[in-house]
Amino acid sequence: MADRMTLEIITSRPLAPFRHGFFTRRGGASSGIFEGLNCGLGSSDQSEIVEINRHRVAMAMGVADDDLATVDQVHSAEAVTVRDPVRTRPRADALVTDRPGVALSILTADCQPVLFADAEASVVGAAHAGWKGALDGVLEATIEAMEGLGARRDRIRAVIGPTISQQAYEVGPEFLDRFLAEDPDNARFFAGGEADRVHFDLPSYGLSRLRQAGVAEAEWTGHCTYADPRRFYSYRRTTHAGEADYGRLISVIRI
C-alpha cells in the first residue's frame, strides 16, 4: 500500500533552485483505466478522487490546494499572468508568475508539458504545448509573459517533460502540409511511415522553437508517454486500445 501512495516526481537540473516536478501516474488514488495520479478535472474519473490526487500534488509542492493554479486548456497560444491564487480556470494554455507560494500546473497526456525558470528574476512559467499550441506560438507567448514580469529570455531555462516521441506519433499528409506551409524547414521534424503516413517529432519541434526564441537553455527529459504505460497516461495509447477515457499527468513549478 505504501508503494502505491509514493509519488514519483521527475525533476531537471536547469530548473533549480525552484521547486518543480513532472509527476508520473504513480502514487495516486484513482483506479481502473485511470489507475494512479490522475489530475484531470475534465476526465470522467470521480471528481473527489481527482481532488485527492491534486491534494497530494499540492502537498508535495508545499502549497495549499487553492494555490495550485491551473487553466482550462484549449490548445491555444494564450498565456496568463498569475498574481494571486486562481479561483477560476481561465481559458489559456500557459501560466507565469513572480509570486512565491503559487504553484503553476499544466495537465498533459502526450502533449508537451514545458516548465520555465529565470532564477535571477525569480519568475517561472508552465505551458501546455501540443502540436497546435506549439505551432501557434504558446512557447513564445510564455516567454513574453515572463518578460512582462522582469525575466530575460537569455536567462530563461526551459524543460520539456514526458511527451509522445516521434516513433509513436504517426500523422497524415494534411498534418505534414500544415507544418510545411508554416515553414518548409519543418520537414526535418518528420520521418517516413507506412504509405502516406509520417512520424512527427514533437519534442524536437518544441526544442527548436524554444532555442529560436533565444532561451539560455532548453532540454527534453527524454520520457515517452506512449511507450511507458506504467508511468504515464497517453491519449494516443488509450485511443489505440479503444478505452473510454484517459488520465492526465500534472507538471508543476513554483517559486
Secondary structure, 3 states (H helix, E strand, C coil): CCCCCCCCEECCHHHCCCEEEEECCCCCCECHHHCECCCCCCCCCCHHHHHHHHHHHHHHHCCCHHHEECCECCCCCCEEECCCCCCCCCECCEEEECCCCCEEEEEECCCEEEEEEECCCCEEEEEEECHHHHHHCHHHHHHHHHHCCCCCCCCCEEEECCECCHHHCEECHHHHHHHHHHCHHHHHHEEECCCCCEEECHHHHHHHHHHHCCCCEEEECCCECCCCCCCCCCHHHHHHHCCCCCCCEEEEEEC
